[in-house]
Amino acid sequence: MNALNNVKLSMLDLVAVREGRSVADSLAVALRTAQHVETLGFARYWVAEHHNMAGIASSATAVLVGHIAGGTHTIRVGSGGIMLPNHAPLVVAEAFGTLAELYPDRIDLGLGRAPGTDGITMRALRRDRVETEDDFPREVAELQQLLGPLQPGQRVVAMPGTGTNVPIWILGSSTFSARLAAERGLPYAFASHFAPRQLLQAIEIYRNQFRPSAALDKPYLIIGVPLIAAPTDEEAEYLASSNYQRVFGILTGNRRRLQPPIENFMAGLRPEERAAIGDFLAAAVTGGPERVRDGLRRLAQLTKADEFMLVSDIYDPDLRLRALDIAAAAIAA
């Protein structure tokens, strides 16, 4: 049996701002990409909250979710994720409750507990209080209540929001998030597109400790997969240099807009720098159609994931659409 037969495909978009292009262009590219993967049968399209980063235009996440949902018809659209410590749960419930009323049965609310930014920007987000490990689980529970059925005597009501039952996903890159998702009986998305180190350990914890809930009767797992696909392995490796440059910038604290591909980028780095990029992208699938199919199949066999959420940092938007076509064909083969 083909290990890919039952794997769904989805897309996570950081809404990269490309070198030499505008923020408006990056927002238009995001909508166009969502429309394209909808025709390919992708299950969902998520955007991620980041702040004060020159190359990422998805900071106003709920606004962007509404824009993409309004420009598509059937694909689920959501946050991958909202960084909950940056927001009051009531505000998040009202925003996503409004989206759920506008686009019924199409909105997902993925929640993370990282700040999605640096310390100075955290303070600009009015996050002066010190977070504890107990805050995130408590705020997740508060959101579940605000989006769930109205309870007798409930004094704080999300309007819109109450009764919409927007699906809540726990996102993370550690075993903490796996335990929380299992304990609450919620679907889980692991951020293996940038932090694959604890992937298998987190999956084991999530599945072994999962408790059925009103939201979910059995575990449901998404893993993030960096994807660079092209007609040949050689072209894919060349296009991947944009991603390598992006990762190198993250590792060295020199974040920039998404750069055009360049020849032999990795060859110009020191061995330890190449190794660090390799660790960051350990779950990546890069290559022509055959290599992509084999890479996705290996990930499916290794993780038994229900869904792959592709992250494709290709500079040319048309070539990114082509890469997504190749991935969709690999799953269908």
Secondary structure, 3 states (H helix, E strand, C coil): CCCCCCCEEEEEECCECECCCCHHHHHHHHHHHHHHHHHCCCCEEEECCCCCCCCECCCCHHHHHHHHHHCCCCCEEEEEEEEHHHCCHHHHHHHHHHHHHHCCCCEEEEEECCCCCCHHHHHHCCCCCCCCCCHHHHHHHHHHHHHCCCCCCCCCCCCCCCCCCCCEEEEECCHHHHHHHHHHCCCEEECCCCCCCCHHHHHHHHHHHCCCCCCCCCCCEEEEEEEEECCCHHHHHHHHHHHHHHHHHHHHCCCCCECCCCCCCHHHCCHHHHHHHHHHCCCCEEECHHHHHHHHHHHHHHHCCCEEEEECCCCCHHHHHHHHHHHHHHHHC
